[in-house]
Every structure is written in structure tokens, then in C-alpha cells.
């Protein structure tokens, strides 16, 4: 039997689809999750308990595997210990596909993890994502009422469907020819945050509009949700996208041999999540 591939973040937005994609390829999967009893992963997946930020847990999960999909907690506070964890992972696998960010070369937690991965394995692939469309679910409790109140409605993103991220990850995990590549993983279009709300409303049948929120108020709410430092990073990124839209890359269609999924297609796949009580 072939060696399994380790999937960290296996119950997350991209990880679940990576698991399903590997199984569809006939590849055995080992999933690392903090709570195996609540993982809800498909039959046939070997689910092991552990924390991706603990080197011993990662080393135990990686033993006997062929490659790994690495999802690291995305805040600077979580960066401590990343090098030790990645080194422990590299003792058992030769190939790591890491879910990174488009601005990884500017440093931060993503750049730090990329450096650790390069130092630890022979074959690495970085998926530098501009932004996941699934983050629009934070508006789900507002859209059905017809108004989304948030800052930077004119910020223009190139949001990517999590299915596209996962499919690129699967190809990099199971196929040759992706080692040493840093893919810019984007959606196929540029769309402002205000237009995202309009599209969601059109798909679910509720006229929805954007209402600009005072920046100080928005920063306070974000800080309560994700911490002050990460909130400032988010605010700074949105601010930059007012003048410089996120780029659209051809890496997704180049790897998958098909166009990337649009934001409207993503909304159709998640329409139920925007209805009251979902």
C-alpha cells in the first residue's frame, strides 16, 4: 500500500477539500486534528489527534507519510516555534505543500514559515493565496437584512474559491513538476468588496448594499475578533487595495487546466450559509 499523505488543518476551509481530493486520486490520507472525535472526515481517512504547533505531535503524525499539506495558524503571535515544527515535519517527509499568502516575501508569519520549509525539505511548493472567498461568510448575519456595514467598500480583491486552492494543493502533492514553485493563487477576476455584497444579494435574492463603516469602529471590532496586531494587518491590506487592486494570476488555470471559479460561483456553492439561521 502506498504511503499516506499527511493533511494538517484537515477540518478547515481548504483542508477538507484536500482530503477529499486525495481520496479521489486513490491516495491514502492521514489527517491531523485537535479533536478527532469531532473531525467528521470521510471514511477511510486515518485521523490522528494533535496540535500543528507542537513539534512532537507533528513528528508523530508525519512518521511513515510521503508528503504533507501544511496549514499554519495565520497570526504573527503563532509564528513562534514554526521552525521547530517544520523541521520535525521535514524529518519524515520529502515534500511539503504550504498554504501561504501573497505577501509572504514581505516577511511576517508566512515568510517565516516559507523559510523554514525551504530549509527542511527537498521538495516544496507554496500556495500564495491573495484571499479566500470564504471570508465573505463574515457578512452572513448582515446580508440577508440588505445592508453590510464595513470599511473599504472600494477595496478590490481577487478572491479564490477554496476548491481551487485545494485542487492546486492536490496536484502539487501527487504530481511531479511543482517542486520549487511559489504559485500565486487567485480568483479569475477583480471585484470590490461592495460588489461582492451586491453579488451575494443577487444570488440569494435579497437586494443588498454596502454601507461604509467608520475605520476606528471597524478596527475595534476586528481587534476583538483576531487581536490588535492582526487587525491592523487586515486594515492595512484593505487600505492598499483601494489604490492597488489585488492581481489576477494565471497559475490556477495553468495548474488545473481550467478557468478558476468566480466569486459568483463561490456564492452559489455557499448560498445556504447566507440565509437566516444557517
Secondary structure, 3 states (H helix, E strand, C coil): CCCCEEEECCCCCCHHHHHHHHHHCCCCEEEEECCHHHCCCCCCCEEEECCCCCHHHHHHHHCCCCEEEECCCCCHHHHCCHHHHHHHHHCCCCEEEEEEECCHHHCHHHHHHHHHHHHHCCEEEEEEECCEHHHHHHHHHHHCCCEEEECCCCCEECCECHHHHHHHHHHHHHCCCCCCEEEEECCCCCEEHHHHHHHHHHHHCCCCEEEECCHHHHHHHHHHHHCHHHHHHHHHHHHHHHHCCCCCCCHHHHHHCCCCCCHHHHHHHCHHHHCCCC
